[in-house]
Amino acid sequence: MPKLESFAGIRAVITGASSGIGELLARRLAQEGAHVALVARRKADLERVAASLVNGGARALVVPADVARRDEVFAAAERILGEFGGVDLLVNNAGYGGHRRFVDWDLDDIERIMQVNYFGTVYWTKALLPKMIEQRRGWIVVMASVAGKLGVPDESAYAATKFAQVGLAEALSYEVEDFGVHVLTVCPGAVDTPFFDEQARRRMPDVAKRLMIPPQRVVDATIRALRRGKREITVPGFIRLSYIVRAVAPGMLRRNTKRVAMPPAP
Ligand SMILES: NC(=O)c1ccc[n+]([C@@H]2O[C@H](COP(=O)([O-])OP(=O)(O)OC[C@H]3O[C@@H](n4cnc5c(N)ncnc54)[C@H](OP(=O)(O)O)[C@@H]3O)[C@@H](O)[C@H]2O)c1
């Protein structure tokens, strides 16, 4: 059953729940009556989020973990399964960005961003998917990005992590659907969260600044997509037009991207 029509009483794990999209999604799920396990590194922030949830009796677990650490992820998943007795929804949302030219990226930083954004998703999915298959019921959300569909300048290392997530999610969705597990890929454009620090905001092209959306829009779209059993969404939706333009007129998209998205030389 691909549609998650009611969130009341479901057991949800949200990574990156200490800030931005993950924090708001945790709030929304709790409001809808879900039990939520909040994962991120900053324990004090997770406790702040947990204390502020309005959830009429549903449970909130604070689970500090670095998603890039296999041992921490599997220990955290075991604790959650022990406390909740199962899991219905995993939201792979933890991640960060980086806006600079490829030549300016340090190799250790490229490895680290892949470890967090991509392998974090791999570890959490590996840790919780077997339980979902056993239950014959589960939903996995992968918070990817438009940067996982279109490569734009200044986002090479980050885009690679997001393309990896998109590929993983699409392939996995075929493998698990007959076991009652549904995979939803969410591709947001620019979202106004602490994801963008001062420096990133300064380098951001005007068009991205103009099109920036509040995180609540991503949360609302994700909830709606789960309810409708969608497999992939882009928020805001009009950005999907770019995917079509790239398929039918790649030169045109390329010229336009270079004109509007090329950052100034450092
Ligand atoms: N903002 C955008 O424009 C945008 C656009 C497209 C996609 N996205 C994606 O949306 C997701 C959420 O981003 P956001 O905009 O909400 O950014 P954010 O406000 O900076 O939140 C990022 C979250 O990820 C967690 N995190 C980062 N590294 C982690 C690690 N190693 N282990 C565990 N948790 C970690 C952070 O918690 P701790 O620091 O406490 O660990 C925080 O809760 C990311 O995957 C991002 O790539 C964002």
The ligand as a MOL file (V3000), in Angstrom:
LIG
                    3D

  0  0  0     0  0            999 V3000
M  V30 BEGIN CTAB
M  V30 COUNTS 48 52 0 0 0
M  V30 BEGIN ATOM
M  V30 1 N 18.1750 24.2300 2.3920 0
M  V30 2 C 18.1760 23.9350 1.1120 0
M  V30 3 O 18.2150 24.8020 0.2250 0
M  V30 4 C 18.0840 22.4960 0.6640 0
M  V30 5 C 17.7490 22.2630 -0.6720 0
M  V30 6 C 17.6680 20.9500 -1.1280 0
M  V30 7 C 17.8940 19.9050 -0.2600 0
M  V30 8 N 18.2160 20.1750 1.0510 0 CHG=1
M  V30 9 C 18.5080 19.0250 1.9040 0
M  V30 10 O 17.6250 19.0160 2.9910 0
M  V30 11 C 18.2450 18.3850 4.1010 0
M  V30 12 C 18.0500 19.2310 5.3430 0
M  V30 13 O 18.6870 20.4860 5.1550 0
M  V30 14 P 18.1990 21.8440 5.8570 0
M  V30 15 O 18.0200 22.8300 4.7720 0
M  V30 16 O 17.0910 21.5940 6.7910 0 CHG=-1
M  V30 17 O 19.5550 22.2290 6.6110 0
M  V30 18 P 19.8960 22.4820 8.1540 0
M  V30 19 O 18.8920 23.4000 8.7730 0
M  V30 20 O 21.3140 22.8820 8.1790 0
M  V30 21 O 19.7240 21.0460 8.8320 0
M  V30 22 C 20.5980 20.0000 8.5770 0
M  V30 23 C 20.3570 18.8980 9.5890 0
M  V30 24 O 21.2340 17.7920 9.2750 0
M  V30 25 C 21.8940 17.3870 10.4670 0
M  V30 26 N 23.2040 16.8240 10.1980 0
M  V30 27 C 24.2080 17.3550 9.4480 0
M  V30 28 N 25.2820 16.5500 9.4920 0
M  V30 29 C 24.9360 15.4810 10.2660 0
M  V30 30 C 25.6240 14.3090 10.6920 0
M  V30 31 N 26.8910 14.0530 10.3260 0
M  V30 32 N 24.9710 13.4270 11.4850 0
M  V30 33 C 23.6970 13.6740 11.8750 0
M  V30 34 N 22.9990 14.7560 11.5050 0
M  V30 35 C 23.6220 15.6510 10.7160 0
M  V30 36 C 21.9940 18.6670 11.2970 0
M  V30 37 O 22.0720 18.3400 12.6860 0
M  V30 38 P 23.3870 18.3950 13.6170 0
M  V30 39 O 24.2330 19.5370 13.1350 0
M  V30 40 O 22.8130 18.5780 14.9830 0
M  V30 41 O 24.0420 17.0660 13.4620 0
M  V30 42 C 20.6490 19.3170 11.0090 0
M  V30 43 O 19.6580 18.7990 11.8560 0
M  V30 44 C 19.7090 18.1530 3.7090 0
M  V30 45 O 19.8900 16.8140 3.3120 0
M  V30 46 C 19.8950 19.0750 2.5150 0
M  V30 47 O 20.8750 18.5960 1.6190 0
M  V30 48 C 18.3060 21.4260 1.5300 0
M  V30 END ATOM
M  V30 BEGIN BOND
M  V30 1 1 1 2
M  V30 2 2 2 3
M  V30 3 1 2 4
M  V30 4 1 4 5
M  V30 5 2 4 48
M  V30 6 2 5 6
M  V30 7 1 6 7
M  V30 8 2 7 8
M  V30 9 1 8 9
M  V30 10 1 8 48
M  V30 11 1 9 10
M  V30 12 1 9 46
M  V30 13 1 10 11
M  V30 14 1 11 12
M  V30 15 1 11 44
M  V30 16 1 12 13
M  V30 17 1 13 14
M  V30 18 2 14 15
M  V30 19 1 14 16
M  V30 20 1 14 17
M  V30 21 1 17 18
M  V30 22 2 18 19
M  V30 23 1 18 20
M  V30 24 1 18 21
M  V30 25 1 21 22
M  V30 26 1 22 23
M  V30 27 1 23 24
M  V30 28 1 23 42
M  V30 29 1 24 25
M  V30 30 1 25 26
M  V30 31 1 25 36
M  V30 32 1 26 27
M  V30 33 1 26 35
M  V30 34 2 27 28
M  V30 35 1 28 29
M  V30 36 1 29 30
M  V30 37 2 29 35
M  V30 38 1 30 31
M  V30 39 2 30 32
M  V30 40 1 32 33
M  V30 41 2 33 34
M  V30 42 1 34 35
M  V30 43 1 36 37
M  V30 44 1 36 42
M  V30 45 1 37 38
M  V30 46 2 38 39
M  V30 47 1 38 40
M  V30 48 1 38 41
M  V30 49 1 42 43
M  V30 50 1 44 45
M  V30 51 1 44 46
M  V30 52 1 46 47
M  V30 END BOND
M  V30 END CTAB
M  END
